[in-house]
Amino acid sequence: TLKQSGSFYQISGLKGNAKLISELISLFPDVTSLSLANNQLISLQPLVPSLKILPSLTSLDLRSNPIHNPGPLAELSQLTFLNIENTGIPNIGPQDLKVLMARETSKGRKYKIS
């Protein structure tokens, strides 16, 4: 399912099909907020190339996906909001967040890590 409201896009129900999700993402270069919640995503690696070329993407919702490796998120330096609630990503503390996002949090950006 694909829903759009302005520059917000929600992709759901694709049952772990990262390739199709990646193709859909690339069709919307103006997206600022993207929800990929409840897609049964296990790995973010296939999505990162498509997400990196979205210069306006600042908000990413990954909740309720069985993701275990947050490492690829470090490549998404444009993010100011990230929801990883109910994922397989273990507890994330302030130091982990600093490493994960590969930059200081003192740049005025806010992150939601659940």
C-alpha positions in Angstrom: 0.0 0.0 0.0 1.3 3.5 -0.9 -0.3 6.5 0.8 0.7 10.1 0.1 -0.1 13.4 1.8 2.0 16.3 0.5 5.7 15.3 0.9 4.8 12.5 3.4 4.8 8.9 2.0 3.8 5.7 3.7 4.7 2.3 2.2 3.2 -0.7 4.0 2.2 -4.3 3.5 5.1 -5.3 1.3 6.2 -8.2 3.6 10.0 -7.7 3.5 10.3 -6.9 -0.2 13.1 -4.4 0.2 13.7 -4.3 -3.6 10.2 -3.2 -4.4 10.3 -0.7 -1.5 13.5 0.7 -2.8 12.1 1.1 -6.3 9.0 2.9 -4.9 11.2 5.2 -2.8 13.1 6.3 -5.9 9.9 7.5 -7.6 9.4 10.2 -5.0 12.5 12.5 -4.8 10.6 15.2 -3.0 9.7 13.1 0.1 10.5 14.7 3.4 8.9 12.2 5.7 8.7 8.4 5.0 7.0 5.7 7.0 8.2 2.1 6.3 6.5 0.8 9.4 5.2 -2.8 9.5 6.9 -4.0 6.4 8.7 -7.0 7.9 12.0 -5.5 7.0 15.0 -7.4 8.3 17.9 -5.5 6.7 18.2 -1.8 5.9 21.2 -2.3 3.6 19.1 -2.7 0.4 17.2 0.5 1.1 20.0 2.8 2.0 21.1 3.7 -1.6 17.6 4.8 -2.4 17.2 6.7 0.9 20.6 8.5 0.5 19.6 10.2 -2.8 16.5 11.9 -1.1 18.0 15.2 -0.2 14.8 16.4 1.6 14.2 13.2 3.7 14.4 14.2 7.3 12.0 11.9 9.0 12.1 8.1 8.8 9.7 5.7 10.6 10.9 2.1 10.8 8.8 0.9 13.7 7.5 -2.6 14.0 10.1 -4.2 11.6 12.4 -7.0 12.8 15.6 -5.0 12.0 18.7 -6.2 14.0 21.5 -4.1 12.5 21.1 -0.3 12.7 24.5 0.3 11.1 23.3 1.3 7.6 21.4 4.2 9.2 24.7 6.0 9.8 24.8 6.8 6.1 21.6 8.8 6.3 23.1 12.0 7.7 20.1 14.1 6.6 17.7 12.5 9.2 16.4 14.6 12.1 13.7 12.1 13.2 14.1 8.4 13.4 11.5 6.0 14.9 12.8 2.5 15.6 10.2 1.5 18.2 9.4 -2.2 18.3 12.3 -3.2 16.0 14.9 -5.8 16.7 17.4 -3.0 17.4 18.5 -3.4 21.0 18.5 -0.6 23.6 20.0 2.5 22.1 21.6 5.0 24.6 23.0 8.4 23.9 26.5 7.1 23.1 25.1 4.5 20.7 23.0 7.1 19.0 26.1 9.3 18.5 27.9 6.4 16.8 24.8 5.3 14.9 24.0 8.6 13.4 27.8 9.3 12.9 27.5 12.9 14.1 27.0 15.0 17.2 23.4 15.4 18.5 24.3 19.0 19.5 23.6 20.3 16.0 20.0 21.2 16.9 18.6 18.0 15.5 16.0 15.9 17.5 15.8 12.1 17.4 13.1 9.9 18.6 14.6 6.6 19.6 12.2 4.2 21.2 
